[in-house]
Amino acid sequence: MSWLSNKLENSFALSSVKFDFTMVKVEAPIEFDGLGSRLTTRRKADAEDGSIHRTARKLGALFEQIIPSTPNLITAYGQRVSEIIATPGINPQGLTKDGPFETFVGADATALWAAATSGISSIAMYLLATLLAGDEWDHKASISLWVELVAERKREILEGFEKNGLTLESTLMASRQDITRKELALWDASARAWLQSANQAKAKERDQFLLIAKNVHLSNPEGATTYRQVLRLWHDAMKTMEELLNGRPQLIVDRSIPSAIVSWHLFPNLLVLDKEISNICFQDKLIPRSATCTIGAATSISMEEQSLSRWSLALSHYQFYGDKVQVDSEEMFSRVNISQFLIITLGAIFGSWQVRRKDYDAAAQFLVSLWAVIRKTSLPSTTGADGLGLEWLQCLVAGANYFLDGGGLNNRSVTQLLEFGSRRGRSLIGAKEVSLFPYFGLLNPSVFRSLHQPMDIDCGITFFREIAKSMKLTDDVAIIMVDHHPNLEPPNIGLIEFASIGKIGHNNKKRLINGSPANTTSYCRCIKQTPLRARRGIMFRGPDDISIELSSRIDSIEDLGEIVFKETEENSFIDLVKSFWFGYLKLEANPNASSDSLRRTMPLFETVVGSRFFGLFAPRERRDYQARDLATSVNSVPLQTLGLDTLAPGRLYDYLSCIGTKDDRPQFAATGVFQMADIYRMAFSCVESLTAINAARHVYVDLYGATISLSVLNSANSISEVGWRPKLDTKLEFAVSPTQDNSRPLQNSPEASLLRPVCLDLLTRQQALACLAYFEYGRDTLDIDSLDHALAMSIGNSIYVVKRLLSDPFERIPSNRLQRLTGNIGRSGISILIAPIEPRIRELSCSYNLVEHKRYDLRRENNFKSTSLHLSFTQWTCPLENCQSRTQDQDAHFVESVISVRDRGEWVADLDVLSINFENLVRLGSPPCAMANHKKMTFDYISLDTWEELLDFPVANVSVFRANGNWAARLAAVSILAQKDLAHALGIFGPDEFCLDCLENRFPVSRSGFDESESGLPSFCID
């Protein structure tokens, strides 16, 4: 073999003397001209003269001899990509407002144009790149596939030459070219970014095709090795598409043509063979009408069947060490925007609730109406996104609004999203292994009737009465007891309230509070003021310190039409009270006593449902049913007739707050709604997941064009386990603290909530970036602790930038606010941009005539029109290592990124915008006076009209940096001063007119933190 190597090396050396074929540029096919004319200058230069052009040339030459001839496919593909890049919103042009990222904005078609200017064979290789860069393979698997393909092709060429010596010299030369893993990674990354943009432009057609293709069993390409399988897929896809473009119908039998359709965005009409034959017309003008694909569809396909149709490949170059790694393809997922994702999330809940299709509109309207009632709740002052808390419910309500606004069941698209979530989304929200009570239990008559009560205690009593009725308990053996002070610190006094479970006949002459005579059959109550006694060692203080006015409670009960008896009266209800109270006291005083000894004196009552402080009680021998089962098995209120607007908003709010927590502390056993909520409580993993999705909703709301990969639905774990999720406080708090008022407020209105809202802050900048990476990749990739210095993140066809980097420093932009730009920095995986540790500022010039520091003439000017911000990268990168996987390629890298300010092309400084304390910046707003008196100024004011004048700043004067309306120059000036530890000495003028006299009065000279040489007004005023 050595003679062969020597011969090849000699041939290669001689050829290299003549020219480097990898730098040859050919004229792109005319069909690609529309693409080339719309590329940015930087991307076009990279494509024609950069390393990615050499990669395209080397790959084209290496595989040229085995590429099938498909002239019509090349022509149609050129027309399609030129059409796609001209689609509005797909290829935005970088503008000044994009700051240092201006040249990075726009669709990434760098590899595509590099292929087009490298020859037909390179275009064919790009078609292969799009097949491998689709949703089926992540970038690590795709790069490993490319490394394997290149290595095997080189080996194939050398073996062929050794056997027969008929290999072309150009092919031999190509086999000697070094194609690095880094070059292949950049080739793959550009193809992936283009696919995201193209998928967005052709989302309607792609999604329609995938809905059909996903229900079809597709065979995998045949081949003894990974190399042979991939080549088979590629060849079959190109040949079949060529036949279609020639007008010949085709039968889809394997995954080659579906992969080609979604990767190349050429959509032939389909003939779907199902129970009925269906014609699906895409009306693609590039495909002849006679070119129809026949495909057999199944009405349903199980997850197990889907897994059997996945493509499994053995990759030799996936890890650094070990045997080949078996990697399975993923399902070809669509990407959706945040509103569509919320509809899918809503569908996951509907799936858990087992909502029927015909009820989708009514179920969505239920959530919208529920929130309308919640908004009537009277709450204490709060913070948070909405002020009401219940973020998990806000997520569902948002999804319901998007569903209904989209047309509901009348719109096929939104209905398909909902049904997709119903089938596939339960694991995402942590509801796969648990059942959720439909409609939060509000269709249960017991719950629904109870929540009409204006007062919390009466809400619980009504619920217990409904349970007793379901259990067929009689009013002579069962009773409801409420301890109004279950959580008081000793010593205190308490009130004990008893309520009958049904209406009891009585003979008395009582009148209700309104003067009308009481019914002889009614619900009965009795309130007992407990004397000084011990309850398991807890002492209660005397009646003078009682915290609830007994008369007020009696009035509220009689308002309900019920009778309050004194314990000295005689009737069957009072007899039951005495019987219960005697047994209750004995049990409290001696909980270890034998039940037989107690039963010999009085029947021993037990809690049927509720707690020993607030519950339904009955003798032990009468407890024949499971109350919890009965509470959830009664007939439902019809959804269509449900009148949510009749519920008490405060009680509904408290109920939903309780079912969304796992707080089961004893003091909450005294609340009425808690008795119901304890039965209908949601799985906390589901609450956490919905809360995390709602937090993501606030991140995505300002990110126009951002999309989410539905591969997140394929995750084995729920979103409640991701590292970026907001941490929920599981503790509920009373709106009125028991330490201030030794009881819950009894006289609460129907609108008043007893519970303080649990409101969450918005995600931090680090959490928001990790959240975006999760929804882009479909897995929890980034550790938020590693993102402290991240100023931007480039992934796919998106750059997510900290918005403060693109805003005027006078604006109060939250630190967690991000902005999305269409584009990327041309690197594989996730690139996390971080600033250098100590950004440089240029040294002062020795030329004395560069600085004038003229007297400020009160004119607001922009003297920095030639100033611009630029983004560049050092050679330093660092992977976020995953020591468990030990793969050769990493999901994410830190990239040291330099944001520099230049003036007339001359470098001034490198900026560290994240180091600015924006919250503490002094912002100088409009003056308080009607007429500004500019002439009488306490200090001399100096104009700073060049960067040298700012860098060589005066010491004892107030300086005005004049860049009015130029956000980039103003931001750069603030950053430079902050880097010089002068942030405390600067102020920023807003867009409105100002009065220096008034400003001087606002900033007295003796302000702390200033040197003696500095005036009261900030030394540097940024205009």
N, C-alpha and C positions, 0 to 999 in steps of 0.2 A: 504493500500500500504506500510505502515511502516514495516510490518512483512517481506514483500518481500525484501525491501531495507536492513533490518538487516541480512536476510539470505544470500543475495548476498555479503554483506560486509564481513560477517564471512567466506564465501567460498573463497572470493578473498584474504582475509588476510592469510588463511591457505595455499592457493596455492602459495602466494608470498613468504612464508617461504622457499618453496622448490626451486624455481628458477624464474627468470625474463624471460618469454617466448619471450619478444621482442628482446632480445639479441641473440636468437638462430640463428645460421647460418647453412644453409643447402648447400649441393653441388648443384651448378647450373646445369641445363640440359646441356648435352654435346654440344648441338647446340649453346649455348651461350659462349663456351670457347673462340672462336675467339674474342668476345667482351672483355671478362675479361683480356685476355692476352695483350690487347693494351691500357688498361686504365693506366693513370699515377698513380704513387705510392700514391699520396695524394688523388686522387679521389677514388681509390680502397679501401684505408683505410677508407675513409668517408662512402663508400657504405657498407662496411662489418661491421664496428664497430661504425659508427657515428649515429647521431640522425636520419638521413634519412633512415637508416636501420631499426630503431625502428618504424618509420612511416610506412614503407612498411609492416613490420610484423603486426602491429596493424590493418592496413586497410585490409590486407589479412584475418586475423582472424575474423574481424568484418563482412565481407561480404562473408565469405567462404561458408556458407550454401545456398546461392542463386546464386552462380557462376555456369554457365553451363559447362559441360565437353566438352572441345575442344582440345584434345591432338594433333591433326594434326596442328591446328592453333598455338599452343605453339611451336611446332617443327619448323614450317615454319618461324615463327617470329624470333626465335633464329637464324636461318640460315640467314635471311635477315639482321638483325642488325649486325651480324658478318661480312657479306659481305660489308655493308655500311661503317663500321668503318675502313675497310681495303682499302677503295677507296682513291686514292691519293688526297691529299689536304684537306680531311675531318678531319683528326685527326693528325695535325702536332705535333711533339714532342718539348717540351720546350728546348731551348738552352741558352747558356751563353749570347748570343746577346739579349735575351729577358729580361735580367736584373732581377729586383725584381719580375717580372711577370712569370718567368720561370716555376714555379710549377702550375701556373694557366692556362697554355697554353694546348690546346687539346680539343677534343669534350667532352661535358658534358654528359656522360652516367651514372652519379652517381646514379640517381634514378632507372635507368634501371637495373644496376648491383645489386643494393640493392634489387630490386624485384626478380631478378634471384636467389639470394642467400637467399631469404626468403621463397621460396616455390611457387608452381603453382598458388595458389590463389592470391599471391602478384603480379605475372606476369599478371594475369587477371586484377588486379586493375591498373597496369601500362598501360594496353591497354585502360582502361577507361580514364586514365589521358591524353593519347595522343589524345583521341577523344575530350576531353574538352579543351585541350591546343592548338587546331588548330586555324586557322585564324578566325573561326566564333565567338570566344569569346575573349575579352581582358582578361588580367590576373586578373583584379578586379572581373569581372563577374565569371571567372572560380574558383577563390578562394571561392567566396560566394556560388557557386554551391557545392563545396566540403564540406563546413561547413554545408550546408543544407542536403546533402546526409548523412553525418556522424550522424547528430542530428536525422534525420528521421529513419535511420537504428537502432540506439540505442533505439529509442522509439518503433519501430516495434518489436525488440527483447523482450523488457520488457513486451509489451502488449501480445505477444505470450506466454511468460512464465506464465503470470498472468491468461491467459485463459485456457491453457491445461497443463502447467508444463512440456512439452516435449522438451524444448529447451536444447541443449547440454551445459554442464558446460563450455566447452572451449568458446562457443559463449557468454555465460553469462559473463565470465571473460573478453572477448574482449570488451563487451559493457561497462565495468567499466573502461576501459583504457581512459585516457585523451588524446585526439588528438587536439593539439592547432591550432589556426589559423595560427600561424607562421610556424609550421611544415607543414601544408597543402600548405602554400605559397611556401616554399622551394621545396616541392614535385612537385608542378605545375611548378615552374621556371625551374627545371632540365628537366622536360618533354618538355617544350617549347624550351629550348636550343637544346635538341636532335632533335626535329622535324625540327628546322632550318637547322641543319647539314644534316639530312637525306633528307630533301626536296632538298637541294643543290645537294646531290649525285644522287637523282632520279628526277631531275628537268625535264628532257625530257619526261619521262613517266607521271609524275604528271601533267604537263602542258597540255599534249595531252589529258589526261582523263578529266581535268577540262574544256577544250574547248567544250567537248561534254556534260558533266554533267550540265554546266551552262545554257544550252538551254532546260532543261527538268524540267517540273513541278514535284516537289517531295513533297509528303505529309509528314507531321510532325508526330513524334511518338505520339501515343494515351496514355492518362493517365489523371486521375483526378487531380493529383498534379505534381509539378515540379519533385519530387522524382520519381514518377511512370513513367513520360515521359523519364527521363534520363535512368532509368533502362531498359525501353523498348528499347530504342535506343541501349544501350550497349549489351543487350541480343540478340537482333535481328542481330546486326552486328557480334557478335561472332558465332552465330549459322549458319548464312548464309555463312560466310567465311569458316566455318568448312565443310559445304556442298560442297562448291566449291573445297576445298582441297581434298574432297572425290571423285571429278570428276563429280559432279552432276550440270548441268546447273541451273542458277537461273534467275529470273525476277526481275529487279530493279523497285520497286514501291514506296519506301520512301527513306528518306535520310540516313538510317542506313548503307547500304552497300557502297554508295559513300563516306561517312565519314570514314568508315573503310579502304577503298582502299587508300585514300590520307593520312591517319594517320599511317597506318601500312605498306604502301609501298609494297603491294602485288597486282599485276595488272593482273587480268584475261582478256582474250580476250573478246571483246565486239561485240554484234550483234546489230547494230543501225538501228532502224526502222524509216525511213524517207520516202521521196518521192521514194527513192531507198534504198534497203537494203544494208548496208555496213558492212563489216567485218573488225574490227580494231584489229590487232594482236600485242600484246605487247611482245609476246614470252618470258614470265616470266617462267624461268625453274622450279620455285617452284610450279607453278599452272599446274595441269593436262590439256592437250590439250582439253579434252572433257568438261572442266569446262568453259562454256561461259555464260556471263551475257547479257541478252537481255534488251535493253533500248530504249525507244521511244524518238526521238529527234524532236525539232521544228526548223524550218529554222530561225526563229527570235523570240525573246521574249522581251517584253517591260519592261521598268524599273518598271512600276506599277505591272506587273505580277511577276517580280522578288521579289518585296517587299511582295507580297502575300505569296510567298513560304518561307519566312523567319520564323525562329523558335523563338517564343516568350515565355519567361519563367518569372514567378513571383518569385523574390528572397526575402526571408525574412531577409537575413543576409547581404544585400548589404550596407545599411546605418545604422548609430547608432540608429536612431529614425525614427518612421513613419511607414506607411503601407508598404506592399510588393511593391517592385520596379519592374516594368515591363521592362525587358531587351530583346531586339531583337538581334538575331544572325546577324552577318555580312556575306557578301559573302565570300566564300573561295578564297582568293586572292593569286596570285602567288607573288614571289619575283623575282626581276630582278636586273641586275647590272646597272651601270650608263650609259653604252653605249646603253643598251636596253631601259632604261628610256628616254634617249634623242630621240630615235626613236619614242617612244610613244608621247613625247612632239611634235615632228614634225608632227605626225599623228593628234594631236589636232588642229594644225594650218591648215593642209590640210582639216580637217573636216569643219573648219570655212570658208575656201576658196571654199569648195564644189568641191574639186579635184576628178575627176573620177579615178577609179582604174587603168585604162589603162594608165593614165598620171602620175602615181606615180614616175616612173623613171625620166621622163622629168622634173617634178616639183622639185625633189631632185637635179637633175643636174643644174637646174636654180639657186638654192641657192649656189651651189658650184661655178658655173661660176660667179655669182654676187660677191662673196667674192674675187674671183681672180681679178676682175676689181677693187674692193675696195682697194686691197693691192697695187695697182699701184699709189694710191693717195699720193701726197706730203704733209706731215703734219709737223707742228712745233714740237719741242721736247715735248714728252709726258711721262706719267707714266701709269702704269696699266698692266693688264695681257697680252695684245697683243699690246698695244701702239696705237691701232686704235679706241678704244672705241667701241661703238655699241655692247655692251655685249649681248643684246637681240638677235641680229642677229647672233653673234658667236654661241649662243646656238643652233639655227636652223641649221646653217651650219655644226656644229659638228654632229647633228642628221642625216643630209643628207649624210654626209660622211660615218657614220656607216651603214646607210641603203644601200648605193651603194656598199661599201666594202663588205657587207654581201651578195651581190648578187642581191639586189633589188627585183623586181617582180619575178625573177627566184627562189628566196629562200622563201619557204612557211613560215618559222619561222619569219623572219624580216618583211614580209608582214603582218602577223597576228599581230605583235606588232604595226605596223603602223595603221592598221585598228582598233585595240583596242583603240588606242589614238584618232582616228577619231570619234569613237562612244562615248567614255567615258571621254575624257580628257579636254573638253572645259571649264568646270567649274574650273579646276585646274589652268588654265592660264588666268582666268578672261575674257574668251570670250564666256561664255554661253549665256549671254543676249545681246551681241552686235555682230554686223557683222563686219568682217574685209575685207577690199578690197583685192581681190585675187592678189597675187604676188606684193603687195605693190603699186598697181596701174600702174606698169611698162608695163602691156600689153595694156594700153590705148594708142592709137597712139599719142594723144596730148602730153602726158607725155614723151613717148618714143622718139619722134622726138625732143622735147625740150631739152632733156638731152644730145643731140649730140653737142649742142652749147658749144664752149670752154669757153665763158664768162657768168658769172652769169646773168647779165642784159639781154643779148640776149636769154638766156634760158627762162626767164620769158616772154619776148616779143613774142617768138615763141609760147609759150603756149597760150597766149592771142589771138594770131592770129588763132590758131586752134579752140579755143572756139568760136571766132567770126564767123568762117566758119561754125561751127556746128549750131550756132544760125541764120545763114543766114543773118548776118548783112552786110550792104554794106559799101564800103570805103568812101562814101560821108556823112555818118552820125555817124560813130563810129571811135574812135581814141584811141591810147594807149599813156599814159603819164608816165614818170619816173622822179621822183625827186631824184637827185643824193645825196642830203644832207638832208634827213628828220630828222636826229637826232643831228644836230649841236647845240651847245650852242651859244647864241647870243653874239656879232653881227657877222654874217658871210654872205658870198655870196653863191648862189646856182646855179646849172645848171639844167635846165629842158629839158628833151629829149622827143620828140614826134615821134611816129612811126605809119605808116599806117597799117591797118589790112589786106590789100591786095595789089596786084601789081596795080600801077596806071600809066596810059599813060601820057607821057609828051614829050615836044619838047624842047630839050636843047642840048648843045654841050659839056657837061661835059665828062671828061674822068676819068676812075677809077685810083686807085693808081698805078696799073701795066701798065698804059698807054693805055689800050684798051678802045674803046669808050663805054659809058654807054648805056644800053638798053633803048629803048624808053618806055618800060613797065617794071617797077620794083617796089620793095618795097622802100618806101621813109622814110627819117628821117629829123628831124629838131631839132637843139640844141639851146636852148635859155639861155643866161646868164642873170639871173634876176638882175635888178638894186637894189639899196638900197631901201628897202620897208619893210612894216610891214606885217607879216602874223600871224594874231591872236596875235598880241603883240610881236612877235619875230622879232628882227632886224638882218639883214645880213650885213656883212662888204663888203668893196669895192672889185673891180676886182683884185687889186694887191695881195690880199691874197687868191685867188681862189686855192683850193687844187687839182684840176684835170686839167690836161692840155687838153684843148679843141682839139688841133690838134691831139693828140694821140687817142682820142676817135673817131674822124672823120676817121682816118686811119683804125682803127679796124672795123668800120662799112663798109667802102668801101671794105675791105677785104672780106666781106660777099657778095659783089655784089650789095649792096644797095646804093641809092643816098642820099646824105645829102644836103638839100636845106637851103639857108639862108632865114630868115623870110622876107627879102625885095623882094624876088623873087615872081613871080606871077604864080600860078597854083592852081588847085582844092585842093590839099593837104594843101598848105599854107593857103588857105582860111579857111579850116576846123580848122587848128591850131589857127588862129586868132579868129575864132568864139568861139572855146572851151576856149581859154585863157581869153577872155573877160568875159565869164560867170563864169569861175573858179575864176578869181580875185574878181568879185562881190560877189560871195558866200563866199570866204575866208574873205573878208573885212567886210561882214555883214551877218553872218550865220543865223540870225533871220529874215532876210528880207522876205517879202512875195514872194512866188514863182511866183505869178501872175505878180507882178511888174517887176521881173527879166525877165520873159518870154516875156513881152512886148518889151524889148530891144533886147534880144538874147535868143536862146534856152538854157534851163537849162540842162546841162549834169549831169548824175548820174553814179556812179560806178556800172558797170554790174557785174564785178568780180574783186577781188583784193582789194586795199585800195585807199585812196585819195592821197597817195604818189606814188603808183605804181599800175596801174590798167587799165582795159578796160573800156572806157567811151562811153556812147551814150545818146542821148536826152531821157528824162524821158518817153515821149509818145511812144518811139520806143522799150521800154523794155518789150517785149511780152513773154519772156521765162525765166525760172529759169536756170541761167548759171551753177550753181553747179550741178543740176540734169543732165544737158547735158554733163558736163565734166565727169561724171561717167557712162554714159549710152551708149557711143559710142562703136562701134564694137572693139573687142580686136585683138591685133596682135597675130597670131598663135604662141603658146608656142614653137613648134618645130622649127620654123624659126626665133626665136628671136635671134638677134646678139648682145649680151650684150657687147662683146669686142669692139664694135664700139662706145660705149658711152664714154663721157668725165668723167674720174674717179673722178675728183674733184667735178663736178656737181652732180654725182650720190651719192658721199659721203655726200655732203651737204643736198641733198634731203632726204636721209635715216636718217640723223641726225635730220632733222626737223620733219619727220613723227613720230619719236620716242620720241617726247617731248610734253609737254603741254604748252611750253613757247609761249605766243602770244603777247609779248611786241610790242609796235608800231614800234620800230626801226627796227624790222625784217620784217616789211612790205615792206622794200626797197629791199629785196633780191629776186632774180628771182625764185629760187627754192622754196622759202617759199610760193609763190603763189599757186604752185601745192600741196605742202605738207600740206597746210592748209585744202585742200579738202580731201586728202587721209590719214589724220593723223590716227594713230592707237589708240585704246583705251589704256589709260595710265596704267590701271590695267593689261593689257596684257603685256605691255612693262616691268612693274615692275616684273611680274611673270616670264617672260623669263629671265630677268636679274638675279633674285634670283636663278633660275635653273642653269644658267651658273656659278654663284658663287658656287653653290653646286658641279658643275662639277669639279672645281678646288680643292675642298675639297676631292672628291672621287678619284681623279686621282692616288693618291699614296696609296690608301687603298685597296690592293689586297684582293679579296674575300668578300668585303663589298657588301651587297645587300640592295635593297629598297623595302619596302612593297607597293604594288599597292593599298592598302587601302587609300593612300593619294588621290586617284582619287574619293573616296567616300566622301571627305570632302565637307561640305556645303559652305566653303569659299575658295577663290582662294589663291594661294601661295603668292599673293601680300600683304596679310594681316598678314603674320607670323611675329613674333617679331624679328627673326634673319636676315631678309632680308637686303641687303645693301640699304642704303638710297640714292636715286637718286637726283642729282642736276638737277632741271628742267630748269635751265637757260642756254641758249646757249651764247657762246662768240665768237666774231670775232677773227680770227687769228691775225689780225692787229687791235689794239685797236683804236677806233675813237678818243680817247683823245690824241693819238700820231700823228695820221694822220686823218685829219678832213673828211675823206671819206673812203668808202670801196675801196680796190685796184681794179681798172678797168682792168688793163692789166694782169690779172691772166691767167696762163697757164691752159690747160685742166686738168692737173694732180693736180693743186694746189687747196686745200680746203680753202674756206673763213672762215670756222668755226673751232674753236678749239675743238679737241676731248674731250668728257666727259668720262674720264677713271676713273674706280673705283678701290680702293684698294681691295686686297683679304680680305676675312672674317677674323675677329679676332679669337683668340682661343676660346673665349666665344661663338661667333656666330657660329663657326664651330661645336662645341659640340652640341649646340642647333639644328643646321641644321641636324646633324646625328640622334639625338633623334626624330626629326620630321619625317624623312624618314624611321626610324625604326618602329615607332609607328603609323604613319599616321595622327598625329595631333600635334599641336603646344603645347608642354608640358612644356618646360623649359624657364624660364625667363633669358635672357643673363646676367642681373645684378647680378644674384645669382651664377654665374659661375666664378667669379674672382679668386677663389682659387682652382678651379678644376684642378687636375693633370691627371685624367683619368676618363673614364666612362665605366661601365660594363652594357651591355644590351643584352639579348638573348644569342647568341653564339659568341659575339664579345666583345673585350676590346679595347677601343680607348684610346691610350696613347699619351700624349704630347711627341713628338719625342725627345725633348731635354733630357728627362729622360732616353733615350736608346741610346744616342750618346756621342761621345767624345766632351768635352767642347771646343776643338780647332776648331771644325767644326762650320761653321756659319749657324745654323739651324734657319729658321724663327720661330718666337714665335707661329705662328698659325698652324704650321705643325704638323699633327697627324700621328700616325701609328696604324694599326689594327692588333690585335693578335686574333687568333681563340681560344676562351675559355671564361671563366667568373669567377666571384668570388663566385658564388653559392648563389645569393640573388635574390629576386623577384623584378620585375619592373626594373627601371633605378637606378643604384647605382653610385653616383657621389663621387669619391674619393678625399678627401681633406686632407692636411697635418695638424698635430697638430699646435696649435698657436705658441708654443715655443718648438721646437724639442730639445731633450736632447743630451748632449755630455758627455761622461764618465769623471769622475773626474781623476785627475792625480794620478798616483801611487806613493806610498811612497818608492818604491824600487829604490835605487840609481843606480843599475846596469842595468836598462832597457834602458837607454839612453846613446848612445855613441857619436852621432854627428861627425862621422868621416869626415876627409877632403875629399872633392869631388875629385875623381880620373879620371874624364872626361869620364867614361864608362857609356853608356846608358843601363840601366838594368831594369828589372821588378822584383822588390823585394816584390811584393804584389800579388803573384800568388794564395795565399790562401784567398784572399779577395773576398767577394761576397756580393751582395745586396739582401735584403729580404723584402717581403711585409707582413705585419700583420695588424690586425684591433683592435682598442680599442672597448669598449662597447658602445661608443657614436655614435648614429645615430640620424638624424633629418629629418623628412619628409618635402618635399616642399609642404606645405599645399595648397589645393584648397578649400577655405572656401565656395565656391558656391556649390560644389557637396556634401560635408560632408559624403563621402563614408568611409567605415571602412579601406579600403586599398588605398594607395596613388600611384600615377604614379612613383614618384621618391623620393629617399632618399639621404641625405648626409651621407657618411660613413667616419668616421675619420680613416685615413689610415697612417700607419707608414712605411716609407721606411728606413730600417736600414742597416748599413754597419757592416759586421762581418768579423773577420780575424781568421782563424782556428777555427771557431765556436764561437769565443768570441765577444761579442757585443762591438762596438767601439762608434757608434753615430747614431742618427736618423737625417735624412736629410730633408732639405727644398729646393729642387732644384728650385722651382718657384721663390724663393726670390733672386736668382742669377741674376745680371744684365749682361746678356750674351753680349749685345751690347757693353758694356764698358770694357769687358775683354781685357787685353793686350795679344795679340797673337804674339809670337816670331817666325818669319819665318826663312827661310834659309838665310845664310850670303851673303853679297854683294861681298865678296872676293872669289878668286878661291882657295886659300890655307889658311886653318884656322891655325892661330898661337895660340895654346892653352896654351903655357907655361907662357907667360907674362900676368898675371891677376892682375888687380888693387886691388881686394879684395880677402879675403879668402872665399872659397866656401865650404859649409857644405852639406853632404849627409843626407837625411832623408829616412831611409830604413825601418822604422817600424812606426806604427800608434802612438806609444807612443812618438817617436821622433818628429812627427808632432805636437802632442798636447802640448808637453813640448818644444816648439820651442825656438831656440836661439834668442837673441835680436839684436846683432850687426853684424850679418853675412848674406850673401846671401845663402839661403838654396835651395837645389835641391831635390825635391821629386821624387824619382826614381821608376816610374811605367810605363816605356816605353811600349807603345802598349796595355796597360790595361785601356780601356776606363772607366770601372766601378770604378776602384780605383782613376783614375784621376778626374772623376766627383765627387766622394765622397770627395776628398781632397779640391776641389774648393768649394763645398757646406759647408764643415766644416769651412773653412777660411772665407767664406762670412758670416756665422752665428756668427763668432767671430769678425765681422766688419773689416776684413782684406782684403776685395776684392780689395781695391785700391792698395794693396801691393803684388799682385801676377801676374805672367805672365805664359803663357802656351806655351811650345815648341810644334812645329808641328812634323810631321814624318820625315822631312828632316834634314840633318846634319846642325849644326850651329857653329858659331865662337864666343866665349865669348868676344874676343877683340873687334870685330865689334859691338856686342850687347852693350858693355860698352860705346862705342862711340855714340851709338844711344840714350842712356839714361844717360844724364849728372846728376851729383850728386844733383844739385840744383832744381830738379823737384818739383813743388808745390804739396802739399798734402802729403808729406812724413815727418816722424819724423826725427830728427837729427841723430838718431841711424841707420837709414836705408840708404842703398847705393842707387845710382842712378838706378842700375838694380833692378827690383822688388825683394823684400825680399824673396818671395817664388816663385821659378820657378818649375812649374809642368812639369816633363818630362815623 
